Amino acid sequence: MKCAACYEENPPWQAVCSRCGQHTRALQLCPSGHLLPPGVEDCPVCPSMWPDPGPFKGAPILRGIAWVESGHLRDEEIDGTLPVLELRDNPTPFALSVEGSASARRLREDLGKAAVQILVRPDGIRYCLGANYRGGDTPSFVPIEGERVRVGNMTLRVAEFEVPGWVRQEFGTR
Protein backbone atom coordinates (compact mmCIF):
# COMPACT_ATOMS: atom_id res chain seq x y z
CA MET A 1 0.00 0.00 0.00
CA LYS A 2 1.23 3.48 -0.79
CA CYS A 3 1.80 5.71 2.19
CA ALA A 4 -0.41 8.81 2.02
CA ALA A 5 2.39 10.96 3.47
CA CYS A 6 5.53 9.93 1.51
CA TYR A 7 4.12 7.59 -1.20
CA GLU A 8 6.42 4.74 -0.16
CA GLU A 9 5.14 1.35 -1.38
CA ASN A 10 4.48 -0.87 1.67
CA PRO A 11 3.19 -4.45 1.91
CA PRO A 12 -0.64 -4.58 2.25
CA TRP A 13 -0.52 -6.01 5.79
CA GLN A 14 1.81 -3.29 7.12
CA ALA A 15 0.01 -0.72 9.31
CA VAL A 16 2.95 1.72 9.61
CA CYS A 17 5.05 3.06 6.73
CA SER A 18 8.58 1.60 6.69
CA ARG A 19 10.02 4.92 5.45
CA CYS A 20 8.31 7.70 7.44
CA GLY A 21 6.42 5.90 10.22
CA GLN A 22 2.97 7.28 9.29
CA HIS A 23 -0.05 4.99 9.54
CA THR A 24 -1.09 3.41 6.25
CA ARG A 25 -4.73 2.83 5.38
CA ALA A 26 -5.97 -0.46 6.80
CA LEU A 27 -7.28 -3.04 4.36
CA GLN A 28 -11.02 -3.65 4.34
CA LEU A 29 -12.37 -7.06 3.43
CA CYS A 30 -15.95 -8.14 2.72
CA PRO A 31 -17.41 -11.08 4.73
CA SER A 32 -16.22 -13.42 1.94
CA GLY A 33 -12.64 -12.11 2.17
CA HIS A 34 -12.50 -9.96 -1.00
CA LEU A 35 -10.47 -6.74 -0.85
CA LEU A 36 -12.76 -3.68 -0.91
CA PRO A 37 -11.77 -0.40 -2.58
CA PRO A 38 -11.51 2.56 -0.14
CA GLY A 39 -14.93 3.82 0.97
CA VAL A 40 -16.89 0.97 -0.67
CA GLU A 41 -19.06 -1.23 1.56
CA ASP A 42 -20.90 -3.37 -1.01
CA CYS A 43 -18.44 -5.92 -2.46
CA PRO A 44 -18.18 -5.67 -6.27
CA VAL A 45 -17.25 -9.39 -6.48
CA CYS A 46 -19.91 -10.94 -4.23
CA PRO A 47 -23.57 -11.03 -5.17
CA SER A 48 -25.39 -7.91 -4.01
CA MET A 49 -26.61 -7.70 -0.42
CA TRP A 50 -29.88 -6.37 -1.86
CA PRO A 51 -32.50 -8.38 -3.75
CA ASP A 52 -32.99 -7.83 -7.47
CA PRO A 53 -35.88 -5.39 -7.97
CA GLY A 54 -36.75 -7.07 -11.28
CA PRO A 55 -37.23 -5.49 -14.68
CA PHE A 56 -39.44 -2.44 -15.05
CA LYS A 57 -40.42 -0.01 -17.74
CA GLY A 58 -43.30 2.37 -17.72
CA ALA A 59 -44.42 5.85 -16.82
CA PRO A 60 -43.06 7.37 -13.57
CA ILE A 61 -46.51 7.54 -11.93
CA LEU A 62 -46.66 9.20 -8.49
CA ARG A 63 -47.81 6.46 -6.11
CA GLY A 64 -47.18 8.01 -2.71
CA ILE A 65 -44.90 9.99 -0.42
CA ALA A 66 -42.53 9.16 2.44
CA TRP A 67 -41.33 11.32 5.29
CA VAL A 68 -39.55 10.96 8.61
CA GLU A 69 -42.10 11.38 11.40
CA SER A 70 -39.50 13.09 13.60
CA GLY A 71 -36.20 14.39 12.29
CA HIS A 72 -35.01 15.37 8.85
CA LEU A 73 -34.96 13.93 5.34
CA ARG A 74 -32.03 15.01 3.18
CA ASP A 75 -30.85 14.40 -0.38
CA GLU A 76 -27.26 13.99 -1.66
CA GLU A 77 -27.89 16.57 -4.39
CA ILE A 78 -29.88 19.18 -2.43
CA ASP A 79 -28.51 21.41 0.31
CA GLY A 80 -31.03 21.40 3.16
CA THR A 81 -33.93 19.17 4.11
CA LEU A 82 -36.81 17.75 2.09
CA PRO A 83 -40.37 17.92 3.47
CA VAL A 84 -41.31 14.67 1.69
CA LEU A 85 -39.91 12.14 -0.77
CA GLU A 86 -42.18 11.58 -3.75
CA LEU A 87 -42.46 7.86 -4.45
CA ARG A 88 -42.78 7.31 -8.19
CA ASP A 89 -42.42 4.14 -10.24
CA ASN A 90 -38.70 3.79 -10.77
CA PRO A 91 -36.41 1.11 -12.28
CA THR A 92 -34.24 1.19 -9.14
CA PRO A 93 -35.39 1.45 -5.52
CA PHE A 94 -35.18 4.66 -3.51
CA ALA A 95 -32.24 4.20 -1.11
CA LEU A 96 -32.05 5.92 2.28
CA SER A 97 -29.19 5.92 4.76
CA VAL A 98 -29.55 6.67 8.46
CA GLU A 99 -27.56 9.59 9.86
CA GLY A 100 -27.72 9.81 13.63
CA SER A 101 -30.92 8.91 15.44
CA ALA A 102 -33.39 11.19 13.65
CA SER A 103 -32.12 11.84 10.15
CA ALA A 104 -32.21 10.04 6.80
CA ARG A 105 -30.45 10.85 3.53
CA ARG A 106 -31.51 9.79 0.04
CA LEU A 107 -28.63 8.13 -1.77
CA ARG A 108 -28.23 8.32 -5.52
CA GLU A 109 -24.80 6.64 -5.66
CA ASP A 110 -23.26 3.69 -3.76
CA LEU A 111 -26.59 2.14 -2.77
CA GLY A 112 -24.70 -0.44 -0.70
CA LYS A 113 -24.56 2.12 2.13
CA ALA A 114 -28.38 2.25 2.36
CA ALA A 115 -30.20 1.29 5.54
CA VAL A 116 -33.47 0.76 3.66
CA GLN A 117 -34.54 0.62 0.03
CA ILE A 118 -38.10 1.45 -1.03
CA LEU A 119 -39.36 -0.15 -4.24
CA VAL A 120 -42.25 1.58 -6.01
CA ARG A 121 -44.03 -0.47 -8.66
CA PRO A 122 -47.58 -0.78 -10.06
CA ASP A 123 -48.34 -3.60 -7.58
CA GLY A 124 -47.54 -1.39 -4.57
CA ILE A 125 -44.83 0.16 -2.42
CA ARG A 126 -42.48 -2.30 -0.69
CA TYR A 127 -39.27 -2.02 1.30
CA CYS A 128 -36.13 -3.99 2.13
CA LEU A 129 -33.91 -3.35 5.16
CA GLY A 130 -30.13 -3.33 4.90
CA ALA A 131 -28.03 -6.11 6.45
CA ASN A 132 -27.28 -4.06 9.61
CA TYR A 133 -31.01 -3.67 10.32
CA ARG A 134 -32.56 -6.97 9.29
CA GLY A 135 -30.25 -9.32 11.17
CA GLY A 136 -29.62 -12.67 9.48
CA ASP A 137 -32.76 -12.66 7.33
CA THR A 138 -32.56 -13.20 3.58
CA PRO A 139 -33.08 -9.84 1.86
CA SER A 140 -36.46 -9.38 0.22
CA PHE A 141 -38.86 -6.58 -0.62
CA VAL A 142 -41.96 -6.83 1.58
CA PRO A 143 -45.14 -4.72 1.68
CA ILE A 144 -45.12 -1.79 4.06
CA GLU A 145 -47.47 -2.83 6.86
CA GLY A 146 -49.31 -0.09 8.71
CA GLU A 147 -47.70 2.52 6.42
CA ARG A 148 -44.59 2.65 8.66
CA VAL A 149 -41.05 1.34 8.36
CA ARG A 150 -38.79 1.32 11.42
CA VAL A 151 -35.05 1.58 10.74
CA GLY A 152 -32.85 1.82 13.81
CA ASN A 153 -34.23 4.69 15.94
CA MET A 154 -36.06 6.27 13.02
CA THR A 155 -39.56 5.67 11.69
CA LEU A 156 -40.43 6.40 8.08
CA ARG A 157 -44.08 7.04 7.32
CA VAL A 158 -45.49 6.23 3.87
CA ALA A 159 -48.76 7.41 2.35
CA GLU A 160 -49.78 5.49 -0.76
CA PHE A 161 -52.02 7.25 -3.29
CA GLU A 162 -54.87 5.77 -5.24
CA VAL A 163 -53.94 5.95 -8.94
CA PRO A 164 -56.79 7.49 -11.01
CA GLY A 165 -58.74 5.17 -13.31
CA TRP A 166 -57.71 6.99 -16.50
CA VAL A 167 -54.03 6.37 -15.62
CA ARG A 168 -54.70 2.65 -15.15
CA GLN A 169 -56.41 2.51 -18.57
CA GLU A 170 -53.75 4.59 -20.30
CA PHE A 171 -50.75 2.72 -18.90
CA GLY A 172 -52.32 -0.65 -18.06
CA THR A 173 -51.33 -0.41 -14.40
CA ARG A 174 -53.07 -1.26 -11.15
C-alpha positions, 0 to 999 in steps of 0.5 A: 500500500502506498503511504499517504504521506511519503508515497512509499510502497508498503506491503498490504498487511503493514500498518505503519510506513517503513520509510516515514512511520505514518499509519497506512490505510488499513485493508477492508475485506468483505465477509467473503474475504474480498479486498474492498476499494476505499470507501466501498461497503458493497463488495463488487465481487460478491452477489449484491446484499440487496434483492434484485428489484426485477425489470421495469419499464413504464411511466413514472406515476406518483404512487405516494410519499414518504417522510420521517415522522420526527427528524429530517430527510435530506438528499445527496444533491440538495442542500437542506432538508426535504419535506417529503420524498415523492415515491414514483415508479422507478427502475431502481429502488429509492435508497435511504441511509440513516444519519444519527438517530433522527435523520435520513439521507436519500442516496443516488450513488453507492446504494450499498450504504443504504439502511433501507430501500423502497421499491415503487411499482404498479403492484404497490410500495415495498421495502427492504432493510439493509443487512445491519437492520434486518439481522440474518434474514434473507433480503427481500422486498416486503409490503409496508405494513401499517404505512410505517417502516422502522429503521434503527431509531427512526420511523419512516411514514409512507402514504400510498395514493390511489392511482386514477382510473384513466391512468390505469387505462392509459398505462395498463397499471393497477 
